[in-house]
């Protein structure tokens, strides 16, 4: 019983890394949300709220 396996090669034009691009976009959105939190909550007010309570 012999089974023949065929190997499919994917060229450069056929490769579409949608998952990788979506992960990079998700990480970028998380960084933007963290920056907005730090800017608007911590540094816009007169006194810091979380950092430097002393």
C-alpha positions in Angstrom: 0.0 0.0 0.0 1.8 3.1 -1.2 0.4 6.5 -0.8 1.7 9.3 -2.9 2.0 12.6 -1.3 2.1 15.8 -3.3 3.9 18.8 -2.1 2.3 22.2 -2.9 4.6 25.2 -3.2 3.2 28.6 -2.5 4.7 31.4 -4.4 5.4 34.9 -3.1 2.3 36.4 -4.9 0.0 33.7 -3.5 1.0 34.2 0.2 -1.5 36.5 2.1 -0.6 36.9 5.8 -4.0 38.2 7.0 -3.6 36.7 10.5 -0.2 38.3 11.1 -1.5 41.7 9.9 -4.5 41.5 12.1 -2.3 40.6 15.2 -0.1 43.6 14.4 -3.2 45.8 14.1 -4.6 44.5 17.4 -1.3 45.1 19.2 -1.1 48.7 17.8 -4.7 49.4 19.0 -3.8 48.1 22.5 -0.7 50.5 22.5 -2.9 53.4 21.3 -5.4 52.7 24.1 -2.7 52.5 26.7 -1.2 55.8 25.5 -4.6 57.5 25.6 -5.1 56.3 29.1 -1.7 57.5 30.2 -2.1 60.9 28.5 -5.7 61.8 29.3 -5.9 60.2 32.8 -2.5 60.8 34.2 -1.0 63.9 32.6 -3.9 66.2 31.5 -5.2 66.9 35.0 -3.4 69.0 37.6 -2.2 66.2 39.8 -1.4 62.7 38.8 -4.1 60.2 39.9 -2.3 56.8 39.9 1.4 57.6 39.5 3.1 59.6 42.3 0.4 59.6 45.0 2.9 60.8 47.6 
